[in-house]
Amino acid sequence: MAKTIAIRVRVVDNLKYSTNKHILEISLENTGSNDVAEVGWKMYFHSFFLVEPDHFPGNYSKTIFLHEQRIRVYMLQGDLFAIEPQEGFGELKPNSTKTLSIFVAVWSISRTDFMPKWIIASNGLQPRVIESTDDQSLKFVDAFVKPRQWKRYNFDRFNPYTCQERARRFNVKDQGKSEILILPTPKESTIDESKKMYFDVQIFRIQSSDDLNSEADYLSNKTGVPRATGTLQQSYNIIQLQVKKDLNSALDDYTLTINASSNSILITGQSSAGVFYGIQSLLSIMASFPDMLLPDMRVIDGPRYSYRGMHFDVARNFHDVDDVKRLIRAMAMYKLNKLHLHLTDDEGWRLEIPGLPELTEIGGRRCLDLNETVCILPQYGSGPTNETSGSGFFSVGDYQNILSYAKTHHIEIIPEFDTPGHAHSAVRSMEQRYLKLAANVTADNDFRLLDGNDTSQYLSTQMFTDNGINPCINSTYNFMKHVMVQVHTMHKDIQPLKIFHFGGDEVANGAWVNSTACKDFLTQNPKYNVSKGLKKYFVERVTRIAQTLNLTVAGWEDGYIGDENQPFPVEDMGNHDFIANAWDNVWEWGAAMRAYRFANRGYKVVVSLATHLYFDHPYEPDPEERGLYWAPRFTDTKKTFGFLPDRIYDNIDMERSGKPLTKADVCGEHMEKCDRLNRSENILGIQGHMWSETIRSPEHMDYMIFPRLLALAERAWHKAPWEDLDDVGMRNMQRDSGWERFANTLGYKELKRLDHENIKYRVPPPGGRVENSIIIVTTTYPGLKVQYSNDGGNMWMNVSSGLPWDRNKTWHLRTVSASGTRYSRAVQLFEVEPVHASDQVIIDDIANNMTIKYDIVDNINKADGKYTASLTLTNAGRTQVPLATWKIYFNSLTKIGNDTSPVADNLVLKECGFSVNFVEGTLYYIAPVNGIFKGLTPGESIKCIIEAKDWNVARTDVMPNWYVTDEDMVPKVINSTADEGLSFVGKYDTPQKWKRYTTDRYDPYTLKVRYALNSDIRDVGKEVSLVIPTPYSIKQSDTGGYISFKSADWKIYSEPGFEKEAKYLSDQLLISIANSVLKTKMILIKNGNLTSAPVTEELFKEYYSIRMDPTNEIIQIWAIRSAGAFYGAQTLLSLSHPERDRVPVVQIDDYPR
């Protein structure tokens, strides 16, 4: 079943039920030769949104029965659901398909809303991945081709970009070079390009004090410049690194001087970190001058914020040490200094904690264990086993390796352990520990995270029913202390732990309301109410532990939110330092003021706004773009570049729907709804975020983070002058100018640097338009090349200036990476920009439900060399096809017309109410005529008679893929004609249909004629030729006989030059390749002189011979060139029995005619 069930998934309609739910079709096709049983199996699949929301969670029953479809649906944990056929479902016969229709909450508008690795399972058997879904590109999900599929609701204003729209959005001038020498932009820089020095890595040396050994080694490794040994006497051809403290400077400040006169470079930092950032600036300058002629210049620089962070979720899907190190390297290049590692969540615990092995043995693994005793359940397409990105963890050694690497790159690791919510993996792990140690009354309760008497029912945001750590039991704090102490110890000798991030976000409503322990606690402590009050108590207890370890506590903003949307008072929690990540700023939701509210209340704030800094969201509002879209519909690099971290409310742009918003809409005319910032000193900095629900591979990770991370770094390090402008028009104009410089810098320099680091950043699709019959293309980042294809993507060519448009071809464009090795997704360019019509439903309905039938009427009884054909259109749908300006396009190999209109030009066919129009080449269209066409009701048919030149006597005289469109609508192929078998064309079953003219003597063959044609062929009952084509010479052994391959001892050996041919034979015969010649059971491919070599050199290349020794079971293929060896191999395969298990004993010499 896993091999033969082909799954197709289609979003049918997001709009029909407003924002409540949508319709999803799941098709199961049996592509095998056996029946699929009616019952006895389950199919597990994933959904971001609640399946059958009218039934779940309901009374928190885990299953419902859908009577009409005879299936039972199961809600497990998180995004995992299952479908189980019931009696009456019916067997699934070979080559048949069964389609299930289910409701899913809210909407699905993107391919990556769906997960791979659906599972088929049956009691007592090993579960298997359904192979048709084992595809990271998610090809089993049907394309999103209709507005009702890519829109969330009727008022959703987003549509996928056309090429023209993309060109308008990213219309920047190509400056032909990198515009910024150093990225992120420094505070001050002066440059004198009239003075230059040659930076010769062979003669330059690096000089530094011992306290900068790490930085000096880093620079040496990056440039190839050796470090100076001993006492350096020269004052030229050196790079001097030094720390010189200045009380007026911040720790990360530095100066960089390139002195062309003395051929020297001086980097002075306020600290080793400052020196390191100076090194990064030097490397950025060097990348701008590949000829190594560096100009005389001086840079005085320092960061805008002390906290310049990147959050990386390794819990939802695990990413290994190499992935983290690659991110660290890139962060260091662009002077980011905080890596917030999200190490735990519902879906995984990713760090080994000595003393609590269950956390990673169970919580660090995902597999199909319904009781979660050896692993937690599959999530996000992780499959039934623990061999995918759903499983994995950092050992203590791995983590300390990361710490050491981060320290070298001046990046602080901030570990996050998401509690008390988002803790399913921890809860299940510790519950198994409890059960395992239940005999030990003391040990079993030490670290238990649940109250055994808690009957609370709740559903978390991610659809877990048991992900809350109970804050009312002491074992919870035993657990938290143990984790914190162990992590503190891991950091101690490498990078002392400063910040402990406890998470705190999205605690489910209803958690702990029926916990006996919490009821008892609240009786004694009535100041804490359920959920929010208990969450505060949890923070207080964690804070006390943190204080004993001298740690600052960090959490997501909602982890500190109490009643009436107000932060917990810091004085209630010991006036400890608290860091809050302010993230939940969807403008229309009313929480955008939290960043400033927290800062004003004494919290240290890291600005983490989801609308601009969540890199798990798509780059474009396109269903083919990866990512979630719960906050903004998209966040591109330009949007992050234009973020105003010091003026949060000036970033207000639109609702999630795309409806424009103003600051007054959100904050009120007088800012009465939004807190003003009174304590700016409490804004630590900004942070980008990568949540990994849809990120299952290093390629996914790089695609989503880069190049947005560069825009993040620019805003974190450098405050642009335009940010302080109050005039919005002027600010936007200067911002766009800054973006132009930034985009040119990425295209001409920075993307190449990322390529060098093997970072597979997103290559954005190009923009394009047709102007005066010339194709004009643009790229988001000038400097990248654009290619085109007009043969369906088989061949791609670079777009050159003046490329002429050919409307007879279908044009696709793609952008090429800076390295020239990777490409954007291909996008189609239309001559006239497609406009999403106000009545696109009409077009879709015609494409899906209009049945077209084309029949030849008469080729013989015609006047003026014409034939007649009938065109029947039937409405097979459920709604009327109305009169509108839609057109149906088709191809005709012969000219359509009549006496009054030899070439169809608004040729009206009054009997059916359509006009026929010639476009170009073979292309025509028919269109309903106002005043004649009255509409087509369900089940109704109309017939048109068309006259055309010459004749039509074969089915393939008619072309498939007729399509319907309107100038305001997207063209759609009419399904009834999308058939290479041309089943919509009627039979040619009379002479009037199959003859071209009255004197045409041809008729279709009858059985009798065909019998006569083949009557002189005698059936001799066996094969006559052993090999086709016939060899030059073939001699079969006088004694006959065969050589059998059945033994597993057979091997293949080839002499040098014939390895590919040997591999080919090995694959075909399933015989392994040997490293040496054996005495028996051997196929040898040998190079040597041949007995009957042909005369010409060209034929000599393809000559081969085959010799067989049946006694020793040796087969030799002799050839001079690989071509001959290949033909010898083909002949051996031709000789072999159909089951490839034996060959007749022959001797062959062969070469081509």
N, C-alpha and C positions, 0 to 999 in steps of 0.2 A: 504493500500500500504506500509506503514511504517513497518508493521509486516510481509508482505509476499513477498516483493521484496528482493531477495538475490543478493547482489552486489559482484562481483568479479573484481579485478583489476589486470592487468598483464602488466608488461613492456615487450614489444615485442622485441624491438631492439634499443639499444643506438648507434650502430656503423654504421648503413646504411647511415646516413646523416652526418657523421663526427661529428663535435662538434655543429652543428646548431640546431638540433632538434631530438626528438626520437618519437617512436610510442608507444602509450598506448592503451590498450584495456580495455573497461569497459563493463562487462557483467551484464545484468539484467535478472534474472530468476524469473518467477512468480511461487512461491511455494504455492499459495493459490488456492481457488476453483472458484474465480471470474475472469473475464477478467479485465485487466488493460486498462483503456481508452487510446485511441489514442492520444488525446490532452487534454489540460486543467490543466496541472500540470508542475511543474518545479522541477528539482533536483539540489540542491546546493552542491558543493564540493570544496575542497581546493587543491591548487597546489603551490608549492614553485616557480615554473617556469611558464613563460607566456604560456598560452594555445593558440594553433593556432597562433604561432608567425609570420606566413606569412601574417596574417590578422590584428592582434593586435600589437601595439596600432594603427597603420595606421593613419587615420584621427581622432583618439580618439573617434570613434564611439564605443559605449558600447556593440554592438551586431553584430554578423555575422550569415549568414545562410549557412549551409553545405547541399547542394542540394541532393547529393547522399544518405546521411543518413537521410535526412528529419528532421534535428534538427537545432535549433537555439542555439548558444553559446553566453553567456553573460560574459563580463568582468566587475566585480563590483569594489571593492577596495581591495588592498592588495592581499592576496592569495585566495580570494573568487571568484568562477566562478559558472555559472549555465548552465544547459542544459534543453531546452524546446522542446519537440516533436512538430512537425508540421503536418499538414494534409498530409497523405501518409506514415506516420511513421508506422501505423498499430497498431491494438490492440495486447496486449501481453496476449496470451491465457494461461490458467493454465498448468503448467509443461513445459512451453516453455521458451526459452532464446533468448534474442536479444543482440547482441554484437556490441558496438560502437567502432570505431577506430578513435582516435584523435591524433593530433600532439601536442607535448609540447616542449618548448624550451630546449636546451642543453640536459640534461640527468636525469635519475632517477636510482640510483644504490643501494638504501637502502630502507628497509621496512619503516623506519621512514621518508622517503621523502613524505609519504602519511599520511593523517590526518583522524581521526575517525569522527563519528557523521555527516555523510552526511544527508542532510535535504530534505524532500519532502514537497512541498508546493503547494497550490492552492488558487486562489483568494477567499477571504471571509472565509477561513478556517484557523484553527490553524496549523502552520507548525509542523512537527514531525520529529524526528530522525529516519532514516532508521535503523531498529534494527540490521540488519546484519553488519552494520558498527559501531555499538555502542560498540566498543571493543578496549580497550587501547593496547592490544597486536597486533592489526591490522591483525588478521587472515584472513580478507577478501582480503588481498593483497597476490597474489600468490608468492611462493618462487622464489628467484633469483638463478636459477640453471644453467644458461649458461653464458659463458664469455660475450656475447653480452648484458646480463642483468646486470652483476656486473661491467662491464668496461664502462668508460665514452667515450672512443674513442679508435681507433685502436692502438694507441701507449701507452695506459694505461698499466703500468707494474704490477699493483697490482692484486692479486688473493686472495681469502679467504685462511687463513692459514689452512694447514693440521695439524694433530696432530704432525707429524714429524717436520714441520716447527716451530711450537710453542715450541717444545722441544729444537730445535737448538737456537732459539732466547732467550729463558730464561733458558739457561743451567747454573744454578748456583749450587754450592755445598751446600748440606743441612748440616749446621753446628750443627743442633740439638738443637739450643738455640738462643735467642736474642743476637745479636752481639753488639748492641749499648745500653748502659744504659740510655742515655738521648737523646731524639729526639725532636727538632733538635740538632745536635751535638754541644757541647759547645766548646769554645775556648781552654780551658785547663781543664784537670781533672786528679787528681792522686787518686789512690785507693790502699788500703792495705787490701786484703781479708783475711789476717791472723788475723786481728782484726775485730770483729763483735759485734754489740749490738742488743739486741732484742727490736724491736719497739712495745711496748705494749700500745695499744690505751687506755687501761683502766687506766694506771697510768701516761702516758705522759700528759703534759699540754702545751698550747700555750700561750706565753707571748708576748705582743706587746704594743706599745704606742697607744694612742687614734687615731692618724692620720693614723693608719693602721688597724682600726676596720674592714673595708670592707674586706681586705686581710685575716685578722685573721678569720673572720667568714667564708670566702670561704674555707680556709684550714680546719677549723673545720667541715664544712659540707661534705667535700670530704673525710676526714679521720676518722671522728667520735671522734677525740681528742677534749676534752672540752677546752675552753679558761680558763686561770687562773683567779681566782677571788681574789680581795684584793691584798696584797703584797706577792709575791711568794718568799719563803725563800730558796728553794732548788736550786741548780745549776745543777742538773742532772734530767733526765727524762723530759726535756723541749724542746720545739721548740721556739727559740727566733727569733722574727722578728724585724728588725730595719732598719732605714734609716740613712745612713752616707755618706754625700756628699764628693766627691773627684773631684777636679777641672780637673783632668786628665782623668776622666771617662765620658762616655755618660750616659744620663738619664736612659736608659734601662739596664745598666750594673748591675751585682749582683755577690755576692760570696755565696757559699753554703758549709758549713762545717758539716760533720757528724763525731762527736767525739765519737768513741766507748769506750774510757776510761772513759769519764764522762757521757756516755749515754745522749748526748745532740746534738741538731741540731741548727745551727745558720745560718740564712739567712739575709744577709746584702745587701740592695739595694741602688743604687744612688738616687732612687726615689721610690714611692709606686709601680710604674710599674715594676721597677727592682726587688722589693720584690716579686711581683706577678709572675714574670718569674722564680724566684728562687723556688717559691712554685710549679710551673709546673714541674720544674726539679726534685724536691723532689718526686712528685707524679709519675713521670716517673721511678725514681729509685725504688720506692716501688712496681711498677708493675713488675719490673725485679726480685724482691725477694718476691714472694708470702708468703714465710715462715716468712717474716718480720725480718729476720736476716740481718741487713743492715751493709755493710762494712764501715770501716773507710775511709773517702774520703773527698777531697776538690775540689770544682769546682770554677773556675774563668771564668766568661762568660759575653758576651755582643753581640749584634746583628751586623751583617754585614751591614745592611741597616736600616735607620730610618723608611722607608716606606716599610711595609710588608703587601701587600694588597690582598683582594679578592673582585672581582666584582660579584654582584648577580642581575640578571635581574628579577624583579618582575612585569614588565610591559607587556611583550608578553604573559606570563601566570602568573596569580597572585599566590603568595605563602604567606601564612599567618604568623602571629606573631610566632607561634610555629616553623615553618620552619626556620625563621630567627634566632630565639633563638638557635635552634639546631646547625645551622651553626656557630653562635657566640661562643657557647661552644667549638666546635671543633677547631675553629681558636685560641681561648685562650689556649687550650691544647698545641698547637704547636707554640705559641708565635707570631702569626700574629696580626697586630694591626690596620689595616684600612679595614673597610667594606664599599665598594663603592656600594651604593644601587641605581640601575637604576630604578627610580620610574615612569618614563613616557616614552612613545614611541607612535608610530602610533596606536598601538593596545590597549592602556590602560593608564589611568591616575590613579595612585594608592595611592595618598595622599590627604586627605581632606585639602582644603585650605579655611579657614574661609573667608566669603565674596564672594566666587565664588563656590557655591554649585554645579553648573552645571558640573564642572570638574569631579566630582565623580558620580553625579547622571546620567550623560550621558557618559562621557569619562571613567568612571570606570566600565561600564557595557557593555556587548556585547550581542546582540540578533538580530533576523532577522527583523529589522526595516529598510526597504530599503531607507527611507528618513533620517534615523539617527536623528530622533527628540527626541526619548526617550532613545536611546542607540546607540552605534556604531556597525557596522556590525560584524558578526562572523568572527573569524580568528583562524587558527591553530586548527581546530576541536573543537571549543567551543560550537557548537550546536545552536539551535534557541532560547534558553532561557538564562537567566542570572544566572544559577544555577551551572555553571562549573568553571574551573580554568580561563576561559576567563573573568570572572567578579569578582570584589572585590576590596577593597581598605583599607588602614589604616586610621582609624579615628585619630584625633589629640591625643586622649588618647592611642590608639594602638602605634602610632609612639613614643610617649614619654615613653611608656613602653619599647619599643625597645631601646631607648636612655639610659634609666636607666640600663637596662640589659647589654648593651654594656659598659657603664661606669664601672660597677662592674667588667667586664672582661677586662678592659683596652683596649677597641677597640673603635676607633674613627669612627663615622658614617659620611660618605661623601655622601650627597644626590645629585642625578643627575636628572635634568629636561632637557630632550633632546630637544634642540632648535638650530637654527630656523627650521631645517629639522626634520624628524621623529616626527612630531607634529600633526598628523591627529586627535588624540583624543582630543587634546587641541583646535584645529581649529574648529572641529565640535561642541564641547561643547560651546565655546564662540560665535559661530555663532547662536546657539539656544538661547543663552542669548540675543544676539543682536535682534533677531526676537521677542523674548518674550517681550523685553523692548522697542520695536521700537516706541511706543507712547511717550516715554520719550526721547526727542531728545538728552539730555545730557547723560543720563545713558546708552543709547544703544551703544554709541561709546566709552565708557570708556575703555573697554577691548576687543574690536573686534580685531581679528588677521588677517583678510583678507581685502584687498582692493576690494571694491565692483565693481570696474571698471577694475579688472585684468582679462584679457582673455588669460593669458599664458596657454599653454598646455605642460605638462611634465609627465614623469613616473619615480617615484623614484626607487631605488634599490629594494625595497620591493613592487613595483607595486602600489603605491598610486599616485593619480593625484591631491591631494589637501593637502599635508602634510607640506607645507612651511609657516611658520609665516612670514608675510610681514615686512621687516626691515625698510620700508620707512614711516610708520605711527606711530604717537606718542602713540596710544592706545597699540601698542605692548610693549612699554616700561613702560606704566602704568601697564600692565599685569605682566611683568617681575619683576618690583619693588614690586608689591603687593605680588607675590609669594615669593620673596626673603625675604621680611620683615616678612611675616607670618612664614616661616620656621625658620628664625633667632629667632623669638619669641618662637617657640616651643622648640628650643634648649636651650634658654637662662639660665634657672634655673637648667638645668640638665647637659648638655654637650655643652657648648657654641660652636656655629657654627664657624668653622675656614675656611673651604673650601666649595665653591659653585661650583658644576660641571654643566656647561651649555650644555654639550653634544657637539654639533657642527658638528657631522660627517654626511657624505653622503647627503649633500644638493643636491637636484636633479638639474641636468643641465636643464636650461630652466625656472627655477622658476623665476618669477617676470619680465620676459623680456617684457611682455605686460601689466605691471601694470602702470596705469596712475600716481599713487602716486610716484612710483619709477622713472618714466620718468621725472616728475616734480622735484624730488629730485636731480637726476643726472644732470639736467640742471643747478641747482644751485651749485652742488658739483661734477664737472666733474672728480675729482681725483678718485672717486669710480666708478669702472666699474660694469656691471651687474653680479650678482651671487657672484663671489669671492670678488669683491670690496665691494659689499653690505654686504657680510658676515663679512668682516672686520669691517665695520661700526657697524654692530650688536654687535660684540665683544667689540668694543670700548664703546658703550652705556651701555652694561651690566656691563662692567668693572667699569664705573663711578658709577653705582648703588652699586656695590660690595664695592667700596672704602668708600662710606658713611657708610657702615656697618662693615668696617674693615675686609673684607673677601678676601681670596685668590681665584682667579678664576682658575678653572680647565676645561679642555676640551679634546676631542679626537684630535689627531694630525691633522687630515684633517680639523678640525674646525679652525685651524690657518694657513692653506695653502693658499697662494695667487698665483700670476702668476709665471710661470716657476718652479713650484714645490718648491717654497721658502716660509719659514715661514714669517708671518707678523713681521715686526720689532717691538720689544718690546718698543722701544723708541717712536714709533708712538702711542702707547697706554698708555702712561703715566708712563713708566718704572715700571709698577705694577708687582708684582710676578705672573707669570703664570705657571700653571702645565699642561704639555702635556702628555697624554697617547699615547705612540708610539706603534702602533699595526699592521699597514699595511705593513708587511714585507715579503709577499710571494716573495721568492728570485728572481724569474724570472721576476717579475713585476717592479723591479727597484726602490723600495721605501725603501729598507732595511736600507739605510743610515739615514733615518729621525731621529731616536733616537739621534744619535750623532750630526746631523745638528741642531736640536732644542737645545740641551745642549750647543753647541758652540755659539748659538745665544742668550743665556741668559735665556732660558726657563728651568724650573725645569722639569725633565723627569722621568716619571714612566714607566719602561720597561714593555710592555704589549704584547710582540710579539705573533701574532696569531699562528705561526708555532709550538710553544712550550707551550704556556700558555693559550690557549683557550680550556676550559674543556667541551665545548658543542660539540666538535669533537669526533668521535668514538675512542675507544681504539684499534681497529683492523680494517683492510680494509675488513670487512665482511659485507654483506648486512643485516645481522641480528643484527648488533651492532647499537645502537641508536646514532643519532647525525648528525650534518652538516659536510661538508667536503670541504668547499670552499677554505680553506687555505691549510693545509696538508690533505692528505687522512686519516691520523690517528695520534693520539698523545697518547701514552701509558705512564704509570707511569715512566718507565725507561727513556723515552725520556725527560720528565720534570726533572727527577733527574739529567740527564747529561747536562742540559742547562748551558751555560756559560754566565751569565749576564754581566760580565765585558769584554767579548770578543765576541761581537755580531756576527761578520763575521766568527768566528770560529764555529758557529753553522750551517753554510751553509752545507746542506747535499744532498738535492734532489729537483727537480721540483715537482709540484703537481702530475705529471704523474708517479713519481717514478724514473725518469731518474736521475742518479747521477750528482751532481754539485760539483764543487770545488770553493774555494774562488776566484781563478783567473777567473773562468767563470763569476762570478757576479761582482767582483770589478776590474778586469783587472790584468795584470801581476804585475803592480807596484802600485796597489791600487788607480789608477787614477779615478775610477768610484765611490769610496766609501769615504765618509768623515771620517777622523780620529777623535778620541775623544781628544779634547784639554782641555775641562773643565769638568773633571770627578766629580768635586764637585757638578755639577748640575744634576747628576744621583741620584735621591732620593731613588730608590729601584725598586722592581718588584711587579707585581700583576697578580694573576690568574683570569680567567673570566668564568662565567657561563651565557651564553645567553639562553633564555628559550623557543625558538620557539618549540622545540620538548619535552620540559620538562613540563608535565602536572600534576605531582603528587609528593608527598614527596619521593616516592621510585625512581622515575626517577631522581630527584634532587640528592639524595644520591649516586645513581649509577654512575652519571657522575662526581661528585665532588671528591668522595673518591674512592681509596686512593691517587688520584693525588695531592690533597691538601697537603698531608704529604711531597711529593717530592718538592712542591712549598715552603713549610715552611723550608725545609732543605737548599734549595738554597738561600732563603731570609735571613736566620739567619747565616748560616755557609758557609764560603768559604773554599772549600776543597783544599788541597795542589796540587792535580793534575790539578786544573783549570789553574794554571800559567805555566804549562809545554808547551814549544814550540814544542817539539817532539810529533807529532800527535800519533804515534804508542805507545809511552810510556804513553802519556796522556790517550789514550783509554784503555790501559791495566790497569792503576791505577783506572780509572773511573769504569771499569767493576769490579775490586776488591771492590771498594767502594759500587757499586750496590749490590754485593753479600752480604755484611754486612747489607746493608739497607733492602734488600729483606728478609733476615733471621729475621731481627728485626720486620718487618711487620708481617710475618707469625707466629712468636712465641710470639709476645707481642702486637704490636700496633693494629692489627685488633681486638684482644680481647677487647682492651680499647674502640674501636669504637663500638663493639657489646654492651658493657656496657652502652654506650650513646644512644643505640637504633638507630644507624646510619647504614643504609642498604647499605654499600659499595658494589662496584662491586666485585663479586667473579669471577676471570678469569677462562676460560676453561683450562683444563690441556693439557699438551703435552704428547706425547706417541709414542712408536715405538714397533715393534716386532723384537726381536733379539734372534736367536737360539730357536725359537718357544716359547719364554717367553715374556710376556708383560711388558714393562718398562715404567713407567710414571714419569712425572715431573710436578711441579707446579711453577707458577710465584713466589709465596711466599712460600718457604720451611716451613714445619710445617702443612700446610693444607693437608687434606686427599683427596684421589681420589677414586671415586666409579665407578663401571662398571655395565652395564646391557647388556645381550644378549638375551632379550626377548621383545625388543621394548620399554623398559623403564618401564615395569610393576614392576620389582623387581630390586633393586640396592644393590650391595654388595661392601664392601671396597676392594680395590686392595691390595693384600698382595704380599710380595716378592716371586718371582718364579711363578707367575700366568701363567699357560700354555695357549698358543694361540690355539683356535679351529677354523679352517678355515671354518667349517660348520656353524658357528654362526656369527651373525652380532653384532659387539661390539660397544657400546657407552660408553663414559667416561664423567664424570662430576667432578668438584671440590666442596668440601664441605667447607662452611664458618668456621671460627674459632670457632663460637658458636655451630656448628653442626646442625643448623636449616635452613640454606639456601644453595642454590646450584647455580653453574654456569649453563649456557645453556649447553645442552648435545652436544657432538661432536662425530662423528664416527671415529673409528680407523680402518685403512686398514693395512693388512699385508705388502703390497707393497705400498709405498707412491704414491698416484695418481699424475700423471704429467699432467699438462694442455697441451694437444696436440696442435701442430701447426695447425691441421685441426679438431678442435673440432666441427666445423659446420657439418662435415660429420656425426659424431656420433649423434648430435642433430637431424639432418634430418632423419636419419634412425629410431630413437626412435619415432619421431613424425609422420612419413609418411610411414614407412614400414608396410604394412598390411600382417599379417601372418595368414595362414589358415592351420589347421591340420586336416587331414581326415584319418580314418581307411579304408584300402583297403580290407584286408582279414585276418581273424583269423583261418579259417577252413582248407583251401587248402594250407597247409604249410608243409615245410620239416624241420626236426630237431627241432620241437617245436618252430618255429618262427612265427611272424605275420608281415605283411607289412603295412606301413602307408605312406601317401604322405604329404609333406610339401611344401606349395605354398607361395612364397614371391612375393608381388606386390608392386611396387613403386607408391604410391598414391600421391607423392609430385610433385613439379614443377621442380626439378633439378635432374640430373642423380646421381645415387648411383654409385660411381666409385670403381674400384679395389683398395683396400687398405688393411691394416693389421687389420682391425676391426674384431671382433668376436661377435657372438650372443650366449649367454648362456641360457640354459634351463634345466629343471629337467625332468628326465624320471624314472618312478618307475620300469621299466624293463630294462634289459641290452641291449644296442644297439650294434650290430656287425653283421658280416657275416662269411662265412666259412674261409676266409683268415684272418679275424681280429675279433675273437670272442668278444673281448672287444675293442671298437672303439679306435684306435690309429692312427690318421691321415688317417682315412678310407675315401678314395676319392669317391665321388658320381659324376661320370663323366657327367651324364645327366644334371646336374645343375651347376656344377663347384664349389662345396663346399666340404670341408672335415669335418668329424665328429670326435670329440675327447672326450675321457673320462677324467674327472677331478678328482672327488672323490665323494663317496656316490652316490647320484642320479644326480650329476651335470655333464653336457656335454656342449660342445660348437661346433658351426659350424663356419667355416671361409672360405672366398673366396680363391680359389686356383689360384695362378698366372699361367697364360698360358691357363687356361680354362674359368675362369670367365671374361667376357668382359665388365661388368658394367650392370646397370639396368636403362634403360631410363624411363622417366615419363610414367606411364600407363602400363609398361611392367611387365610381370609375368614370373617366372620360377618355375618349380616343381621338387622336389627331392623325391626319393623313399628310405625309411629307413626300414631296417629289425631289429626286436628286439625280445627278448626271451619271451616265454609264450604267453600272450594275452593282449588285451586292449578292454574291452567290455562296458565301462561306461565313460561318459564325464569326471567324476572326476578322471579317471586314468591319465588325462593330467593336468599338473600344470600350473597355470598362471604366470604372471610377468617374462616373458622372458626379457633379457636385453642385450644391446649392449655396447661393450667397446673395448678399445685397451690399450696396456700397457702405452701409453702416454695420455690416455683420461679418462674422468670421466664416470663411468658406468651409463647408462640410461635405465630405463624400457621401453620396446617397448609398446607404448600406446595400440595397438590393442590386446595385451595379458594381459593388466592390468585390468582384468575383472574377478571377482570371479564367475560370471555366465558362464565363459568359452565360450563366444559366438564365439570365433575364432575356436572352435572345431566343426567339421561337425557333421551331424546327424548320428545316429546309426540306419539306416533304412532298413537294409537287414540282413538275418541270418548270412551271412559271417562277419558282423560287430558286432552282439550282442551275437553270440555263441562263447564259448571258444574252443570247439572241436566238432567233428561230433556227439559224443554221448551226448552232452549237451542237456537236455530235456527242458530247460527253454526258454520261449519266453516272450516278453513284454506283459502285460495284454491287452486284447482287451476290448471294452465296454461290450461285452457279458460275458466275464469271470469275469469282475469286478462286473457286475450286479448279477451274480450267487453267488459270494462271499458274497454279502450283502443282498441277497433275504430273509433271515430269520429274518431280522430286521424290526419290524412293526412300522409304523409312528402312534403314538397315538395322535398327534396333540398338545401336550403341554409338558412342563417340568414334569418329573416324580420325580426326586430328587430335593428337595429344596436346598440342600447343597452337594457339592462334595469337599472332600471325605465325604462319608456317616457317620454321627455322631453315636456314640454308642447308644444314645437314643434320638429320636426326636418325639415330640407329638404336633400336630397342634390343635388349639382350636376347640372345637366342633362347635362353632358358626362361625368359620372362621374369616374373618375380617383382617384389616390391621391397623398398627399404622403409621400415616403420619408424615414425617419430614418437610412438606412444611412451617410450621410456623417458623418465624425467632426467636421465643422465646425459641427454643430448646437449651439446654446446655449440656455440658459433664463435669462430675466431677469424679475424681479418688482419691482413697485413696493412702497414701504414698507407693511408690514403683512401681506405675503404671503410672507415669507421661508421659513416652515416648509412651506408648500405647494410652493414652488419646490424646496426640498430634497427633499421627498417625491417629486416628479416626477423629479428628478435621479437619485435612488436607483433608481427603478423603470425608467426608460428608459436609464439609464447615459449621461446627457447632462450635461455640466458646466454650471455656473452662470457667467454672464457678469456683469461689473460695469457694463456699459452696453448700450444697444440697438444691435443690428446690423441691417443692411439686408436680410439674407436669412438663411435657415436659423435661424429664431428662434421660440421659444415664449415669448410674453409673457403675464404674469399682471398684469392692470391693474385699477385702481380707477376706476369711472366710472358715469355715468348710463346706465340700461338702457332699451331701447325699450319693453318690455312689462312694466314692473314690476308685481308683484302688489299687491293693495290693502292687505293687512294688514302691519303692521310685522314680525310674527313670520316670515311667509313671505318678506318682503323680505330678511331676513338670509341666507336660503339660496338666493337667486336667483343665477343665473349665465347667461352666454351665451358661445358659442364661435363665432368667425369665422375663416375660413381663406382665405388668398390663395395659391393654388397656383402662380401665376406667380413670385412672389417667395419662395415657401416660407416664409410667415409664418402662425403659428397664434396667435390671441389668445383668452385666457380673461378675460372681464370679470366682475367681482363687486364688491359693496359691502362685504361682510364676508368674513372668512377662511373661514367655513363654506361660503359660496357658491363661493369659489375652490377649496376642497377638493373639493366635489362636481363642479365643472368638471374638475378634475384626474382624478377617478375616471371621469368620462364619457370623457375623452380616452383613458385607459387601456383602457376598455371598447371603444372604437372601434378600438384598435390591433390589428394582426395578432397572432396568438398569439406570434410571435417578437418582438413589440414593434419591428418595423422599418418599419411604414407605417400610415397611417390614411386612410380615405376622405374626400373633400372634402365637408363638410357645413356647414350653418348651424343652430345650436341655440339656442333660448331655453327656459329651464327653471326651474321652481320646484315645490315639493311641493304635493300635494293638500291 
